[in-house]
Amino acid sequence: MIQNGQVQTSVNGLTLQNGLTTNLVSAKAATGEEVPEQIMVTTRQQYGLPEDAIVYCNFNQVIWHKNIFLKWTKTRQHAGFITMA
């Protein structure tokens, strides 16, 4: 489904949705205003993320101050916790 760019598919009666096409299926689910009706499937490859690293995400609307973010990431890089891609 993901490799072929399909919007969604069905497996044993369960609808699976390509996570990158959420805005095509439901604008409110894409913005977080409502819970998606289908299970979303995505891969690290779709977003250019490494397979062997921890990915930190910020799903809220808090804006990180640049200096704090840089110190936070440098500390974790130095400790070997993360790889910056």
PyMOL commands that set and color helices and strands:
alter all, ss='L'
color gray80, all
select helices_A, chain A and resi 19-25+27-31+45-47+66-79
alter helices_A, ss='H'
color red, helices_A
select strands_A, chain A and resi 8-11+14-18+39-41
alter strands_A, ss='S'
color yellow, strands_A
deselect
rebuild
show_as cartoon
